[in-house]
Amino acid sequence: MVDVLIMLAAGLAGAAFLLALVRFVRGPSRLDRVVAFDVLTVIAITFIVLAALLEGRGVYLDAALVYALLSFLGVISIARYLEGRF
């Protein structure tokens, strides 16, 4: 039963990934693309956590945490660049 719920969550995350990817490609402004990029990284982290749940391996959670920290720093640096304070 838990596996079915994890697969359902992965399907919903996949749909959200496609919608965010469309916004990333078609975004009318650069800020829309930055927000879409942030959403894409959060969804990628979700996939890593779901894989950790399915596989039963905690090492994936460490990778998800590192990816989240790097993603946060990347989005902050891009936002500062676009603001002109870099």
N, C-alpha and C positions, 0 to 999 in steps of 0.2 A: 504494500500500500504506500509506503514511504517512497519507494522508487517511482511509482506512478506520479506522486505529487512533485517529486524533483523533476521528472520529465516534463510535467505540465509547466512548472516554473521556468524550465529551460526554453520551452516553446514560447511562452510569453516574453521572456527576455530576448529571444530571437526576433520576435515581432517588433519589440521596442528598439532593438539594434537596427533593424531595417529602416524604421521611421526616423531615427536619429541620423542614420547615414544619408537619407534623403535630405534632411535639413543641413547636414554638413556639406553636401555637394551643391545644393540649390540655394543655400542661405543668402539672402540679399545683402547682408553686411558681414564685415569681418567678425563683429561681436557675436553674431548668430553662429558663425562657424566655430568660434572658441567655445561657446556654450555647448554646441553639439559635440565637439571633441571631448569635452568634460563628461557629457552624458555617455558617450561611447566608451570612455575608459571605465566609468562606473559599471556599465553593463558587462564589460570584459572582466572586471573583478568579480561580478556576480557569477559569470560562467566558471571562473576559477574556483570559487567557493562551492558551487554546485558540483563541480568535478571532485572536489575534496570530499564532499558528502557521499557521492556515489562510490568513490574508490576507498573511502575510509582511511585516507592518508592526511595527516596533519601538516605534512611538509608543504602541501599546496596552499595552506592558509598563510604560511610564512611568505610564500611567493606573492600571494594576493596583497599582503600587508606592504611589502616592499614596492609592489607595483602601484598601490594606492598613494604611497608617499611620493614616489617619483612623478606620478600623474599630477598630484597637487602642486608640486614645485614647478612642473612644466606649464600648467595653466596659469599660475601666478606670474611666471616670467613672461608669458605671452601677453597677459593682460597689462602688465607694466610696460611692455614694449609698445603695445597699441595705444596706451595712454600717453606715451611720450616721455616717461620718467626713467627710461632705462639707460 
